[in-house]
């Protein structure tokens, strides 16, 4: 999904992005998604694996990726 760059420490580009994600953003995003999945599995949530659940995960990731990190200029 992503590739670590040895030069800058940044993570490789995603399909609709021109600039790489900094490692800290990748860390936060992957932990957010993992937390949702682990919680849903642990709680045996009835919507785990449903299209609605997948859509919400996609919305979470897209919203995160479309946001501007604090201190960044658009």
N, C-alpha and C positions, 0 to 999 in steps of 0.2 A: 504494500500500500504506500509506503514511503521509504525514502532512502536517506541515510545520514551522509552529509557532506563532510569530508575530512578537512576542507579548507576553512569553512566558516562556522561549523557546528550547527548549521541550519538543516532543516529537514526538507527533502525534495518537494517539488511542486505538485500540487493537486491539479486535476484536469482543468478547472476553470480559474486557476490562480496563476499569476505570472511570477510572483515572488514566493520563495520558500517559507514555510512556517518555522518559527523559532522552536527549538526543542521544548521550551516551557509550555507553549501553547499546545503542542502535540501531547505532552504529558497530561495537561489538564483535560483536554478533550477525550483522550483515550480512557482516563480514569472516570470521567463522567459517564461515558457509554458503558464501560465495564461495570460501574456501580449500579446502573439501571438493570443491566442483564443479570447480574448476580442477585440483586434484590428480588427481581421478578422470579427467578428460579427458586430462590430460597423460600419465598412466600407462596410458591406455586400459583402465581397469578394466572387467572383464567385466560387472559389476553396474550400471554407469552406465545409468540409464533404466529400471531394473527396479523393480517395486513394493516390493521389499525395501529397495532403496536409498532410494527416496522415503520409505518408512516411517521409516527411520533418521534422515533429515533432519528429518522432522516431529517425531520424538522429541527430537532435539537442540534444535530451536526451542522446543518446549513445555517441556522441562526448564529451559531458560534463562529463559523467561518466567514460569514458576511459582516460580523461586527468588527469594529475597529478597536484594537487594544488601547487601553488608557495610555495617554501620552503620544500616541501615533497621530500623524497628520494624514488626512484623506487627500 
